[in-house]
Amino acid sequence: MDNKKLIKKTPNLCIYPWIHLEANALGSIRPCCQNILTIKDASRDAGGFYWEELSLSDHNTTLEDAYTSPDMINLRRKFLNNERPDVCYKCWTNEKTGMRSLRQAQTQSGFFDIEKVDLSADPSFATNMQSVDLKLGTTCNLQCRICDIAASSKFRKETKTILKELGEVDGRVDEMNEALTHVKLNMHRSTWPNNEAFYDNLKIIFPNLKFMEFFGGEPFLIKKHFEVLKYAIEKGYSKNIVIKYNTNGTQYPKELVEDIFPHFKRVLISFSIDDVAERFEYQRYPAKWEQVKDNIQRFTELTNVNLGTEICITVSIFNILSLDELLGWVNTTNLDGIYFNILYDPQDLNIQSLDEHVKHTIIEKFKTISWNSLLSRRLDINSSSSDLNENIQTLINFMLEKHITIVTSGHQSFYGKAVNGPVQEVRNWRIQTFDKLRNENFVKTFPELAELIGYD
């Protein structure tokens, strides 16, 4: 059976477990960014066999180890049996609400050479892999409200202060000291992108590689990976590879723009912009709105690169009421597209966690907005030509879904472990704590939202 017929016969199948891997900022490896499976493998000591997370922070571990692991073989078998694995719940949730999932986007895109893929349960890493998503450590210059120390090095000082205060106030000094030890471990784990062995293993797949996506931290600040891009240029692979960066917009990397980008088949830049003006600066602290706008304009005016640009809007409780203003600003730019990214964690900032009366008020406000009229030109929305009204409706559908709490190792917020209680109490604690540390004021910045959620 050829692959297209197999995919048609198994409509739940996702192509990603065969062609793709994600490495997060701390070196954990997953099938993709939407999957909650942290890949493990069997190890052995004097007590016998046990399961241990595969992490690139162990410099003997490679992407190939993860690709050929029992976890990945089992996941592929489930898809071949047309099952819907629980670890893929984010895609199933998106599809249920009418949102195009990552599974659908990549399996149906036509971008990858699916006919060349060995769709067996245990295929070859070297010949099958066509895509990687690399979150290159935690080096970052921002402390975004929706982020934490697992993805940004700038959180270290604040995190230590918070945990120390929690230990003193709540009398849980031992628990908080354990968390501080975890902070130090994270600092060590995030150094994996400096490991030469990782890049040597990555080079194995370059002959068939079609797509590389880079996150951070802030990827433009993590220059070690420039070397592997230069390798792709020297070997002639770059002309077949699309590279994508997810950036906070505060950086303009001259070396990449002038010496590296022009050699690649296409370069995609996705700017993480969740709001405008002071609301943007609150959510993406301590970025400056005017500087970020200037950088975006510089990118969109490039002529020496086959370039595509988009704004990636992470939808959370912070910006759900001001999406129309943000889209109005997008209309004044030369950006090519918009991508709506749903925030799942931290769970207290997920729009599903809002009270029912708050959701109703948001929906009534949305009804008064002529969404399609906000854009005077056609833009790609979530990598397709769908219109804005359809995408806003999928956000509403998602918001109305039951707030599902799924916690796995490495996916629960540090502060979620430290603060127990109803979601609103955790949310209020988070806002108050960071307002105090940063001398900011949630009520002043978000007066309508603060009143709506009963924050004081």
Backbone torsions as a table, in degrees:
resi	resn	phi	psi	omega
1	MET	NA	130.4	178.0
2	ASP	-76.4	165.5	-171.4
3	ASN	-64.5	-38.5	-179.2
4	LYS	-63.2	-39.3	178.0
5	LYS	-68.0	-38.3	178.9
6	LEU	-63.8	-43.2	179.3
7	ILE	-64.6	-38.2	177.7
8	LYS	-66.7	-36.5	-178.9
9	LYS	-73.2	-28.6	-179.1
10	THR	-119.3	78.4	-172.3
11	PRO	-63.3	-16.5	177.3
12	ASN	-84.4	-6.7	-174.7
13	LEU	-64.2	140.8	173.5
14	CYS	-116.8	132.3	-176.4
15	ILE	-75.4	-20.3	-171.6
16	TYR	-59.5	-40.6	-179.5
17	PRO	-61.2	-13.3	177.6
18	TRP	-95.9	-27.7	-170.1
19	ILE	-121.7	0.5	-165.7
20	HIS	-146.3	150.9	168.7
21	LEU	-144.1	153.3	174.1
22	GLU	-118.4	135.0	171.3
23	ALA	-114.1	123.5	-177.7
24	ASN	-87.9	179.3	-171.0
25	ALA	-62.3	-23.9	-179.6
26	LEU	-100.4	7.6	175.6
27	GLY	92.8	-3.3	175.1
28	SER	-68.5	150.3	-175.0
29	ILE	-120.5	133.9	180.0
30	ARG	-132.3	162.0	176.7
31	PRO	-61.2	-33.4	176.4
32	CYS	-167.1	176.5	-175.6
33	CYS	-71.7	-19.0	-179.6
34	GLN	-92.6	-15.3	-176.4
35	ASN	-84.4	139.2	-178.7
36	ILE	-96.9	6.6	177.8
37	LEU	-78.7	115.6	170.6
38	THR	-91.4	116.8	-168.2
39	ILE	-68.5	132.6	-179.9
40	LYS	-122.2	167.8	175.4
41	ASP	-144.9	162.6	-179.3
42	ALA	-78.5	133.8	173.9
43	SER	-124.3	169.3	-177.6
44	ARG	-140.0	138.8	171.5
45	ASP	-136.4	-165.5	-176.0
46	ALA	-61.6	-25.0	-178.8
47	GLY	-86.6	-5.2	-180.0
48	GLY	117.4	-159.7	-178.4
49	PHE	-83.3	147.7	173.1
50	TYR	-152.0	162.1	-179.4
51	TRP	-94.6	133.7	-177.0
52	GLU	-134.0	137.1	178.5
53	GLU	-61.4	134.3	172.5
54	LEU	-82.4	123.2	-177.6
55	SER	-135.1	135.5	177.7
56	LEU	-68.8	-11.5	175.1
57	SER	-69.8	-21.9	166.4
58	ASP	-83.0	106.5	-168.8
59	HIS	-67.2	0.2	173.4
60	ASN	-92.9	-8.0	-178.2
61	THR	-91.9	141.8	179.5
62	THR	-127.2	167.9	173.5
63	LEU	-60.4	-34.2	179.9
64	GLU	-63.0	-37.0	176.7
65	ASP	-59.3	-41.9	179.6
66	ALA	-69.0	-42.8	-176.9
67	TYR	-60.3	-37.2	-177.0
68	THR	-96.1	9.2	-176.4
69	SER	-72.7	158.2	174.8
70	PRO	-57.0	-36.4	178.6
71	ASP	-58.2	-45.6	-178.5
72	MET	-71.5	-38.0	177.6
73	ILE	-62.4	-42.2	179.0
74	ASN	-65.0	-40.9	179.1
75	LEU	-62.8	-43.5	179.0
76	ARG	-63.2	-39.5	179.2
77	ARG	-62.1	-39.5	178.5
78	LYS	-62.0	-43.0	179.1
79	PHE	-67.3	-38.2	178.1
80	LEU	-64.3	-25.5	176.1
81	ASN	-89.1	8.2	179.2
82	ASN	62.5	30.7	176.1
83	GLU	-83.9	169.0	177.1
84	ARG	-118.5	87.7	-174.5
85	PRO	-57.9	138.3	-179.9
86	ASP	-61.1	-31.1	-177.6
87	VAL	-68.1	-9.6	178.7
88	CYS	-102.6	24.1	-171.1
89	TYR	-60.2	-27.7	-179.2
90	LYS	-64.5	-42.5	177.5
91	CYS	-66.6	-41.4	179.2
92	TRP	-63.5	-38.6	178.1
93	THR	-65.1	-45.5	179.6
94	ASN	-59.9	-43.8	-178.3
95	GLU	-66.2	-36.7	178.7
96	LYS	-63.1	-35.1	-177.6
97	THR	-89.1	2.6	178.3
98	GLY	91.3	2.8	179.4
99	MET	-87.1	138.9	179.0
100	ARG	-69.4	119.0	-177.0
101	SER	-82.6	164.9	175.8
102	LEU	-61.7	-38.6	177.9
103	ARG	-57.4	-48.3	179.9
104	GLN	-66.2	-42.9	-176.6
105	ALA	-60.1	-44.0	-174.9
106	GLN	-83.3	-34.7	-179.8
107	THR	-71.5	-32.5	-175.2
108	GLN	-101.2	-2.2	-170.1
109	SER	-68.1	-30.8	-173.7
110	GLY	78.5	1.2	-178.0
111	PHE	-75.2	-39.5	-175.9
112	PHE	-89.3	154.8	177.8
113	ASP	-82.6	76.8	-174.4
114	ILE	-64.9	-33.8	-178.7
115	GLU	-66.3	-21.6	179.4
116	LYS	-86.1	-6.5	-174.6
117	VAL	-83.3	134.4	172.5
118	ASP	-83.3	104.5	-176.8
119	LEU	-89.4	42.2	170.8
120	SER	-91.4	172.4	-176.3
121	ALA	-74.0	-24.9	-175.0
122	ASP	-132.8	68.4	-175.7
123	PRO	-84.6	-178.7	-178.5
124	SER	-83.2	129.5	175.9
125	PHE	-61.4	-45.6	-172.9
126	ALA	-64.4	-37.3	-174.1
127	THR	-99.6	-19.1	-176.7
128	ASN	-92.5	-35.0	-173.4
129	MET	-65.7	127.4	179.2
130	GLN	-126.1	-4.6	-172.0
131	SER	-152.4	142.0	174.8
132	VAL	-138.1	146.6	176.0
133	ASP	-121.8	108.9	-172.9
134	LEU	-115.5	114.8	174.7
135	LYS	-97.0	99.4	-161.5
136	LEU	-81.2	54.3	177.6
137	GLY	90.7	-176.8	-173.0
138	THR	-103.2	3.5	-179.7
139	THR	-57.9	117.7	-176.3
140	CYS	-154.6	157.4	178.9
141	ASN	-108.6	4.6	-179.3
142	LEU	-124.0	162.4	176.5
143	GLN	-129.7	72.7	-173.9
144	CYS	-66.6	145.6	-177.0
145	ARG	-60.8	-29.1	-178.0
146	ILE	-91.2	6.1	-174.6
147	CYS	-112.8	-177.7	174.3
148	ASP	-159.8	-171.0	-172.9
149	ILE	-64.8	-20.0	179.8
150	ALA	-69.0	-15.5	-179.3
151	ALA	-128.7	-7.0	-179.8
152	SER	-142.6	123.5	179.0
153	SER	-66.2	-21.7	-178.0
154	LYS	-69.1	-11.3	179.7
155	PHE	-83.4	-7.5	-172.1
156	ARG	-57.1	-51.3	-176.5
157	LYS	-64.0	-45.9	-179.9
158	GLU	-63.1	-41.6	-178.2
159	THR	-62.4	-43.6	178.6
160	LYS	-62.0	-41.7	178.9
161	THR	-63.3	-45.2	-178.9
162	ILE	-62.8	-47.7	-177.0
163	LEU	-66.2	-36.4	177.8
164	LYS	-64.2	-44.8	-179.5
165	GLU	-66.1	-40.2	178.5
166	LEU	-62.0	-40.9	179.7
167	GLY	-64.0	-39.7	-178.3
168	GLU	-73.6	-41.3	-176.6
169	VAL	-72.7	-43.6	-174.6
170	ASP	-92.8	-3.4	-179.8
171	GLY	70.3	24.3	-179.0
172	ARG	-112.1	53.7	-174.5
173	VAL	-60.9	-43.8	-178.1
174	ASP	-62.0	-43.0	180.0
175	GLU	-62.9	-41.3	-178.7
176	MET	-73.0	-33.5	175.7
177	ASN	-64.4	-37.1	176.2
178	GLU	-63.4	-39.5	178.1
179	ALA	-66.0	-37.5	177.1
180	LEU	-64.5	-36.7	174.8
181	THR	-61.6	-37.8	178.0
182	HIS	-64.3	-36.0	176.6
183	VAL	-59.0	-46.6	-179.7
184	LYS	-64.0	-37.9	177.7
185	LEU	-63.4	-41.8	178.1
186	ASN	-60.4	-39.3	179.1
187	MET	-60.5	-39.3	178.3
188	HIS	-70.3	-45.0	-175.9
189	ARG	-63.9	-30.5	-175.3
190	SER	-75.3	0.1	179.7
191	THR	-87.1	0.3	-174.5
192	TRP	-56.9	-30.0	-179.0
193	PRO	-66.6	-7.1	176.3
194	ASN	-89.1	0.1	-174.6
195	ASN	-83.3	116.8	-178.9
196	GLU	-62.4	-34.6	-178.3
197	ALA	-62.2	-34.1	177.1
198	PHE	-60.3	-47.4	-178.0
199	TYR	-68.2	-34.5	177.0
200	ASP	-61.5	-42.3	178.2
201	ASN	-68.1	-36.5	179.3
202	LEU	-62.6	-35.9	-177.7
203	LYS	-63.1	-22.0	179.8
204	ILE	-59.1	-34.7	-174.1
205	ILE	-93.2	-1.3	-175.6
206	PHE	-59.6	-34.8	179.7
207	PRO	-59.3	-27.7	-178.8
208	ASN	-110.6	0.1	-174.1
209	LEU	-71.8	135.7	-180.0
210	LYS	-119.2	-23.0	-173.2
211	PHE	-147.1	131.8	174.8
212	MET	-129.4	127.7	179.2
213	GLU	-118.7	132.5	-175.7
214	PHE	-119.8	128.1	171.6
215	PHE	-121.6	-175.8	172.0
216	GLY	-128.9	-135.7	9.5
217	GLY	36.3	-151.3	175.3
218	GLU	-109.3	107.9	-171.4
219	PRO	-62.3	-28.0	179.8
220	PHE	-70.7	-14.8	176.6
221	LEU	-91.6	-9.3	-175.0
222	ILE	-104.7	87.8	-166.2
223	LYS	-83.8	-9.1	-179.7
224	LYS	-57.7	-35.4	-176.2
225	HIS	-72.9	-12.1	176.6
226	PHE	-57.1	-32.8	-175.5
227	GLU	-63.6	-40.8	-178.3
228	VAL	-72.8	-27.5	174.7
229	LEU	-69.6	-38.1	176.2
230	LYS	-65.6	-35.3	175.9
231	TYR	-61.6	-44.3	179.2
232	ALA	-61.0	-36.0	177.9
233	ILE	-68.4	-47.1	-177.8
234	GLU	-60.9	-37.1	-177.0
235	LYS	-87.9	-3.2	178.4
236	GLY	82.4	10.6	-179.4
237	TYR	-81.4	-25.9	-170.6
238	SER	-60.7	-29.8	-177.7
239	LYS	-66.8	-14.0	179.3
240	ASN	-106.2	2.4	-171.9
241	ILE	-115.4	132.1	170.5
242	VAL	-95.8	131.1	176.3
243	ILE	-115.8	142.4	-179.1
244	LYS	-130.2	138.2	177.7
245	TYR	-119.9	135.0	170.1
246	ASN	-105.9	108.6	-171.5
247	THR	-123.4	154.7	178.2
248	ASN	-83.3	-2.3	173.7
249	GLY	84.8	0.5	-178.3
250	THR	-86.3	-9.5	-173.4
251	GLN	-118.4	146.0	171.7
252	TYR	-127.9	95.4	-171.8
253	PRO	-80.6	96.3	-172.9
254	LYS	-58.0	-42.1	-178.5
255	GLU	-62.3	-45.3	178.4
256	LEU	-61.7	-47.5	-175.4
257	VAL	-63.4	-42.5	-172.6
258	GLU	-90.5	-35.7	-170.4
259	ASP	-109.1	-19.3	-173.0
260	ILE	-116.5	-52.1	-176.4
261	PHE	-52.9	-41.9	-175.7
262	PRO	-61.2	-17.2	-176.3
263	HIS	-89.2	-8.1	-176.3
264	PHE	-97.0	153.5	-177.0
265	LYS	-53.8	-44.9	177.6
266	ARG	-159.4	148.5	177.8
267	VAL	-123.0	127.1	178.9
268	LEU	-114.5	129.6	177.7
269	ILE	-117.4	121.1	178.4
270	SER	-111.5	116.9	-176.8
271	PHE	-94.8	125.5	179.6
272	SER	-80.5	94.0	-178.6
273	ILE	-126.8	114.2	-174.0
274	ASP	-104.6	-11.0	-176.2
275	ASP	-167.8	-172.3	-178.8
276	VAL	-124.3	159.3	171.1
277	ALA	51.9	-131.5	-173.5
278	GLU	-66.9	-29.8	177.6
279	ARG	-68.8	-37.4	174.3
280	PHE	-61.4	-46.5	-177.0
281	GLU	-65.7	-31.2	175.6
282	TYR	-67.5	-46.1	-175.9
283	GLN	-76.7	-30.3	-176.8
284	ARG	-117.4	47.5	-178.3
285	TYR	-58.9	138.3	-5.0
286	PRO	-101.5	40.1	178.9
287	ALA	-61.3	152.7	177.1
288	LYS	-110.9	124.5	-173.6
289	TRP	-57.1	-45.4	-177.0
290	GLU	-64.7	-40.2	178.7
291	GLN	-64.2	-43.3	-179.5
292	VAL	-64.8	-42.1	176.9
293	LYS	-58.9	-42.3	179.9
294	ASP	-63.2	-42.8	179.6
295	ASN	-63.6	-42.3	178.7
296	ILE	-60.7	-42.4	178.6
297	GLN	-62.0	-40.8	178.7
298	ARG	-60.2	-43.3	178.8
299	PHE	-64.0	-46.1	-175.8
300	THR	-68.2	-14.9	179.1
301	GLU	-95.4	0.4	-179.5
302	LEU	-64.6	140.2	178.9
303	THR	-120.3	-9.7	-176.8
304	ASN	-93.1	4.2	-174.9
305	VAL	-132.3	140.9	170.9
306	ASN	-76.4	89.3	-164.5
307	LEU	-114.0	140.5	169.3
308	GLY	-125.9	139.4	-178.1
309	THR	-129.0	148.1	176.7
310	GLU	-149.1	163.2	170.6
311	ILE	-103.9	130.1	176.2
312	CYS	-102.6	112.5	-177.8
313	ILE	-100.3	110.3	174.8
314	THR	-85.7	110.8	-173.5
315	VAL	-83.3	121.7	-178.9
316	SER	-139.6	-177.5	177.0
317	ILE	-62.7	-26.9	-176.3
318	PHE	-66.1	-36.8	-172.3
319	ASN	-116.6	3.3	-176.4
320	ILE	-61.6	-28.8	-179.2
321	LEU	-87.0	-9.8	-174.0
322	SER	-122.9	19.4	-179.6
323	LEU	-60.7	-33.9	-179.5
324	ASP	-65.0	-38.7	178.3
325	GLU	-67.1	-39.5	178.5
326	LEU	-64.1	-44.1	-179.8
327	LEU	-67.2	-32.6	174.6
328	GLY	-61.4	-39.0	176.4
329	TRP	-67.6	-42.6	178.8
330	VAL	-54.0	-36.9	-178.3
331	ASN	-64.4	-19.3	179.9
332	THR	-89.5	-3.1	-175.8
333	THR	-104.6	179.4	174.6
334	ASN	-104.6	20.9	178.3
335	LEU	-62.8	148.7	-176.1
336	ASP	-90.1	-22.6	-173.5
337	GLY	-157.8	173.1	178.3
338	ILE	-132.0	137.0	175.4
339	TYR	-128.0	120.8	176.4
340	PHE	-90.5	114.3	178.4
341	ASN	-106.7	127.7	-178.5
342	ILE	-88.0	127.1	174.6
343	LEU	-79.0	121.7	174.0
344	TYR	-97.0	-45.2	-179.2
345	ASP	-126.8	143.9	2.0
346	PRO	-64.2	139.5	-171.2
347	GLN	-66.5	-25.4	179.1
348	ASP	-75.7	-11.3	176.8
349	LEU	-104.3	-1.6	176.1
350	ASN	-71.1	133.4	-176.2
351	ILE	-64.5	-18.8	175.5
352	GLN	-68.4	-20.6	-176.8
353	SER	-81.3	-6.2	179.9
354	LEU	-69.2	150.1	177.2
355	ASP	-64.2	155.9	-175.5
356	GLU	-61.4	-37.7	-179.0
357	HIS	-68.8	-29.3	177.0
358	VAL	-69.8	-44.1	178.6
359	LYS	-60.1	-41.3	179.8
360	HIS	-61.7	-43.0	179.7
361	THR	-63.3	-40.8	178.3
362	ILE	-62.6	-44.7	-179.6
363	ILE	-62.7	-42.0	179.0
364	GLU	-63.4	-37.3	177.2
365	LYS	-66.3	-42.8	-180.0
366	PHE	-58.7	-33.8	-179.0
367	LYS	-65.5	-23.2	-178.5
368	THR	-86.6	-4.6	-175.1
369	ILE	-103.2	130.1	174.8
370	SER	-87.9	88.0	-168.0
371	TRP	-61.9	-47.0	-177.0
372	ASN	-63.8	-27.3	-179.4
373	SER	-74.5	-11.2	178.6
374	LEU	-70.1	-22.8	-178.4
375	LEU	-113.2	121.1	-178.2
376	SER	-90.3	-0.3	177.7
377	ARG	-140.6	160.2	-177.6
378	ARG	-79.4	126.2	175.3
379	LEU	-122.3	150.2	170.3
380	ASP	-67.9	132.1	179.1
381	ILE	-121.3	120.6	-174.9
382	ASN	51.5	46.2	174.5
383	SER	62.2	25.5	175.6
384	SER	-145.9	177.9	-177.2
385	SER	-96.2	16.7	-180.0
386	SER	-63.2	154.4	-176.8
387	ASP	-87.7	170.3	-173.1
388	LEU	-67.9	-38.8	179.9
389	ASN	-57.4	-41.3	-179.8
390	GLU	-62.9	-41.6	-178.3
391	ASN	-70.8	-35.9	175.9
392	ILE	-65.2	-38.3	178.4
393	GLN	-64.1	-36.6	178.0
394	THR	-67.1	-33.0	175.6
395	LEU	-64.3	-41.8	177.9
396	ILE	-63.1	-45.1	179.7
397	ASN	-59.0	-43.1	178.9
398	PHE	-62.9	-46.6	-178.0
399	MET	-58.8	-35.5	-176.9
400	LEU	-80.1	-12.2	176.4
401	GLU	-66.1	153.8	176.2
402	LYS	-60.6	138.2	179.7
403	HIS	-73.3	104.3	-177.0
404	ILE	-90.9	124.5	177.9
405	THR	-101.4	109.1	176.7
406	ILE	-121.8	115.3	-177.3
407	VAL	-114.8	123.9	175.1
408	THR	-126.7	163.7	-179.3
409	SER	-54.0	126.2	177.3
410	GLY	88.7	-3.9	-176.2
411	HIS	-112.8	-6.6	177.9
412	GLN	-93.2	134.7	-178.6
413	SER	-58.3	143.5	174.9
414	PHE	-50.6	-46.7	-174.7
415	TYR	-77.1	-24.0	174.2
416	GLY	-63.2	-32.4	177.4
417	LYS	-73.3	-33.1	-174.3
418	ALA	-81.0	-30.1	-175.8
419	VAL	-116.3	119.5	-178.8
420	ASN	-107.9	146.4	178.0
421	GLY	144.1	-178.9	178.3
422	PRO	-57.9	154.2	-173.5
423	VAL	-58.7	-36.9	-179.6
424	GLN	-65.3	-37.2	178.4
425	GLU	-67.0	-40.6	178.0
426	VAL	-64.1	-42.6	178.9
427	ARG	-61.3	-47.6	-179.8
428	ASN	-62.0	-41.4	177.9
429	TRP	-60.5	-44.5	-178.8
430	ARG	-60.5	-48.3	-178.3
431	ILE	-62.5	-47.7	-178.1
432	GLN	-62.6	-42.6	-176.7
433	THR	-62.6	-48.0	-177.6
434	PHE	-76.0	-30.2	172.8
435	ASP	-59.1	-43.8	-179.3
436	LYS	-65.1	-45.1	-178.4
437	LEU	-66.3	-30.7	-174.1
438	ARG	-107.9	2.1	-178.4
439	ASN	56.7	46.2	178.0
440	GLU	-114.2	171.1	-175.0
441	ASN	-139.4	104.6	-178.3
442	PHE	-60.5	-45.0	-176.6
443	VAL	-62.4	-41.4	-179.7
444	LYS	-68.4	-38.0	-176.4
445	THR	-80.7	-33.9	-177.5
446	PHE	-128.3	63.1	-174.7
447	PRO	-60.8	-41.9	-179.0
448	GLU	-65.7	-44.9	-179.9
449	LEU	-66.3	-43.2	-179.0
450	ALA	-58.6	-43.6	179.4
451	GLU	-67.4	-39.5	-176.1
452	LEU	-65.8	-40.3	-178.0
453	ILE	-91.5	2.3	177.0
454	GLY	73.6	33.4	-179.4
455	TYR	-90.3	134.9	174.2
456	ASP	-144.8	NA	NA
